Amino acid sequence: MNSDLFGLPLPSPRIIIKKSPIVKPFRLNQYALPADKPVYVGQNLYIRPNYIVSMPEFSKPKNYNSAAFEANKENLVDNDHKGVLSKKAMKDIKCCVNWLVASAKLKTLWHKESKQYYSFKVNFITLTLPDTYEVITDVMLKKNLLNPLLTTLRKGYGLKNYLWKLEFQENGKLHVHITSDTFIYWKDLRRLWNKRIISSGYMQKFYNDFGHSDPNSTDVHAVYKINDIAAYISKYMAKEDSQLAKVKGRIWACNQELAANSKPKIFLTNDECLSNLNCLMHPKIKYKAIETISGVFGQLKQIGEMFFITRDNWAQNMKGVIKDIYSRTCWNIRNLAPPSEHSMVF
């Protein structure tokens, strides 16, 4: 089958992975269709730090009526997570973490109290709870502990971009994972977290058992030595936990600015495609075709492509409007700005 032909998407998509070509030529006539078919008018690009999805746009709307699409609509109506992270939620977590890491700059900071320099890009924080006389539910944790802590960190420590996720320990107690692009000294975080536990009345049992109110309730790691920071953090944050069925509210969340900027999409007209998509055809950029089963004989039709973009690709190979949108999205996230006009959230 000609891997350069695009067709309309049909039910039961199946992705076929192909080897990276030496050079992938772009031809505007590859979308030519018969007169009675929708006419190709341009290309939709969904830009992420680690990949770009390219999908054709036609003059008539596509008929999405597959079983998978209908099931997804039902899932949107039934908004109960049922204790399981959906594929969409896991994808959103990974997307936000990838943008958080891509937008964060490596910083060298001097901490006055410890009299040390710290190299820092993003951190990975764990907040735990001491043994308590009453069970601390997710509602209690978020209302009395987590939300007030985040407010304090935003106001007093310049907390900008962050993502948190609930998780259960084997003993059934909740804890929270947070990743952020803001340096927070571990002693300060521990003091603030324990202060919230004390003020909410959850420290009494620990004090009665150990005679003090300063448990080792926090763990802070500055993550900069791992080769693929985003993959490491997103994999950990997106893992499933069967005990989350007990959670009544949100399992995870991030700051509004990060969420708003995490899904940039652009549309290129037919005339704009050739000049702006040439950079994706570089031999160092790997790609795979997105194909769907078509017709009663199960033929495969290509409906789009996914290009895998590395950090080096962004620095050396990407140009034009694609690079501009990537750079602008990183700037927006770092500066807590709304999405740019030339991109939109889908």
Order of alpha helices (4+ residues) and beta strands (2+ residues): beta-beta-beta-alpha-alpha-beta-beta-beta-alpha-beta-beta-alpha-alpha-beta-alpha-beta-alpha-beta-alpha-beta-beta-alpha-alpha-beta
